[in-house]
Amino acid sequence: MASPCRTPVRRGRDASPRGRESPHVRQSALGFSDSGGLCYGTDTSNGEPVFVKEARPLTDCWGVGEERWDAPCFLRREFAMLGRLGDLGFCPGPVDLFEGSEHTFPGEQRVFATGMRSYWARNDVVIAPYIRSPGRGRRVGGENPSGAVEPIRMVDAVHRKGALIGDLSPENILIDPDSTKMWIVDFESAVTTDDEAPHTRARALGANGRGRETAGGSQG
């Protein structure tokens, strides 16, 4: 996998919400920090809803050996990863990778679902020892019989693509309350078996059962 830090991006003079060359109309901010932000928007080419991330250069910097990453690098890696996993059916599809005003803006398919933690905390779903409702477990299990098995199947499918998920927290597993379809999101820290960086490639090789000697050799 070629370094996503060098993934080609579409460049424009203005990446503001009203910028003529931006492929996204950003509409609803979800959060921001010194390294960037998150928002919902619309793809200007077809009107489809998108989820847009923003990364500022020289922020959120990490390094191992001679390798260095910053926030734009992580988002380019994620954009490349979404392309790699796009045919699995449970990862958001990549839409557009745009750069303007020195900031990087990857757009991806918007998933209309809620985080696993939030879903299982709903009053009509939560199952806990203090809930005195004998029929709730049978009802919830009947509505979502694969609730515990599906995340395992999805992770296994990602591994078969030669990738290792870096952040599999409950809020990165989304579930549609109506259909109970599940998604995995947030691949900024994912690594692959063909990654150019030896230490990240070794992590993925180990997770995919390619052997301790192979992974160790990559690290050395």
C-alpha positions, 0 to 999 in steps of 0.5 A: 500500500503506497503511503497515503500521506502522498495520496493525490488530493484535489486542490482549490484556492478556497475550502470555505463552506462557500468556496466555489471549488469545494466538492462539499457544502458543509452544513452542520458542525459536530465538533472541532479542535486544534487539529481540525473538525467534523461536520455533516454536508452535501456532495455538490456533484449529486446532492448526496449527504456526506460526513466531512473531516478537516485536518490542519497541517503540523498538528496531532503529530506522531513519529516512530523512527524516521516516520512522521505523521500529522493530522492530514496524513492520518485522514489521507490514510483513512481515506485510502483505507475506506477505498480498500474496504469499500466492497465489504458493505459495512464501511462508509464509502470514500467520496472525495479528498479535497485540499484547500487553504492548506487544510485537508478535507476527506468526505465519506458516505454519511451513515445514518446510525447511532453508536453501539454504546448509545444504542444499548443504553436506550430505555427500550433496549438496555439489558441489565440485572436491575431491569425487572422485565423477563420478556425484554431479553427475548424481545431484544434478542429476537429483534437483533439475533446477530448483535454479538456475532456481527461485530466479530464477523465484520472485524474478521472480514477487515482482517481478510482484507489485510487490514488491522483496525486501530480503534474499535471502541463502542462508538465506532461500531454504529447500528441502525435502530430500525434495521439493526444493520451495523457499520464500522467507522473511523479508520485513521489509525488502521494499518495494513499488511503492505504498509510502507512503514515497517512497524505499522506493517508488522502490526498488521501482519501479526494481527492477520496470523502471518507469523511472528518471524515475518512481523519481527523481520519487518520491524527489524 
